[in-house]
Amino acid sequence: MQDLTLFADLPGSGAAGGLGAAFAALGARLVPGARWILERIDFRAYLRDADLAVSGEGKLDVTTREGKAPWEARRMAEQEGVRCALFGGRVEVDEPDTHALSGDPARAAEDLRALGRELAASAGGAG
């Protein structure tokens, strides 16, 4: 039986990446998951005609910058010259175009509508 603690510090093997550690123990090569998925769905094709991309997660924090889907979406959008706004129920990063929602699940729909109006207004669109 292989000692799985050998894989504990591999990028992609901790927290939600526990399955990554198991695959690494079986000999798999780990790759950044969010980037891999966005490439597989040809995310850049969706950006080609876009004026704005919006992505988010429950909490935007320093780990968001470490390859999570919202940050990878933003990175790809910026490479394509498309503005990308990020939102979260909690925002703990000081980054441009990040938006904090109330964090109250009962208000989620209204929070997102308000964010949509704010983003439309800042892009010169109708609210």
C-alpha positions in Angstrom: 0.0 0.0 0.0 1.4 3.4 -1.0 1.7 6.2 1.5 -0.8 8.8 0.3 0.8 11.5 2.5 3.5 11.7 -0.2 0.9 13.4 -2.4 -0.5 15.9 0.2 1.6 18.8 -1.1 1.0 18.3 -4.8 -0.8 21.3 -6.4 -4.4 20.1 -7.0 -4.3 17.4 -4.3 -5.6 19.3 -1.3 -9.0 20.3 0.0 -11.4 19.8 -2.9 -8.6 18.2 -4.8 -8.5 15.1 -2.6 -9.5 13.0 -5.6 -6.4 14.5 -7.4 -4.2 13.0 -4.7 -5.8 9.6 -5.3 -5.3 9.8 -9.1 -1.7 11.0 -8.6 -1.1 7.9 -6.4 -2.3 5.8 -9.3 0.2 7.5 -11.6 -2.0 10.2 -13.2 -0.5 13.6 -14.2 -2.4 16.4 -12.5 -3.3 19.5 -14.5 -5.1 22.7 -13.5 -8.8 21.6 -13.6 -10.5 24.9 -14.2 -8.2 25.8 -17.1 -8.6 22.2 -18.5 -12.4 22.4 -18.4 -12.5 25.9 -19.9 -10.3 24.8 -22.8 -12.4 21.7 -23.3 -15.6 23.7 -23.6 -13.8 26.2 -25.9 -14.6 29.1 -23.5 -12.7 31.5 -25.8 -15.3 30.9 -28.5 -18.0 32.2 -26.1 -15.8 35.3 -25.5 -15.4 36.2 -29.1 -18.6 38.2 -29.5 -18.9 39.2 -25.8 -18.6 42.7 -24.4 -18.6 41.4 -20.8 -18.0 38.1 -19.0 -19.3 37.5 -15.4 -18.1 34.8 -13.1 -18.2 34.2 -9.4 -18.1 32.0 -6.4 -19.2 32.0 -2.8 -16.1 33.7 -1.5 -13.5 35.5 -3.6 -10.3 35.3 -1.6 -6.6 34.7 -2.2 -7.3 31.1 -3.2 -9.5 32.3 -6.1 -6.3 33.5 -7.8 -4.8 30.0 -7.5 -6.5 28.5 -10.5 -10.1 28.5 -9.5 -12.7 28.7 -12.3 -13.7 32.4 -11.8 -10.0 33.5 -12.0 -9.3 31.3 -15.0 -12.3 32.7 -16.8 -11.1 36.2 -16.0 -7.6 35.4 -17.2 -8.9 34.1 -20.5 -11.4 37.0 -20.9 -8.6 39.5 -20.4 -6.4 37.7 -23.0 -9.3 38.0 -25.5 -9.8 41.7 -24.6 -13.1 41.2 -22.8 -13.9 42.8 -19.5 -14.7 40.2 -16.8 -16.5 41.1 -13.6 -16.2 38.8 -10.6 -18.7 38.5 -7.8 -19.0 36.6 -4.6 -21.1 36.4 -1.4 -17.9 37.5 0.3 -15.1 39.4 -1.4 -11.8 39.3 0.4 -9.5 40.4 -2.4 -8.7 43.9 -3.6 -9.1 43.4 -7.3 -10.6 45.6 -9.9 -14.2 44.8 -11.0 -15.1 42.6 -8.1 -18.5 42.9 -6.6 -19.8 41.7 -3.2 -23.3 40.3 -3.0 -25.2 40.3 0.3 -24.2 36.7 1.1 -27.8 36.0 2.1 -29.1 33.0 0.0 -32.6 34.3 0.3 -31.5 37.5 -1.5 -29.4 35.8 -4.2 -31.8 36.4 -7.1 -32.2 40.1 -6.2 -28.5 40.5 -5.6 -27.7 39.1 -9.1 -30.4 41.3 -10.7 -28.9 44.3 -9.0 -25.4 43.3 -10.1 -26.7 42.9 -13.7 -28.2 46.4 -13.6 -24.9 47.8 -12.2 -22.8 46.1 -14.8 -25.2 47.2 -17.6 -25.1 50.8 -16.5 -21.3 50.7 -16.3 -21.1 49.3 -19.8 -23.5 52.0 -21.1 -26.4 49.6 -21.6 -30.0 49.8 -20.5 -30.6 48.9 -16.8 
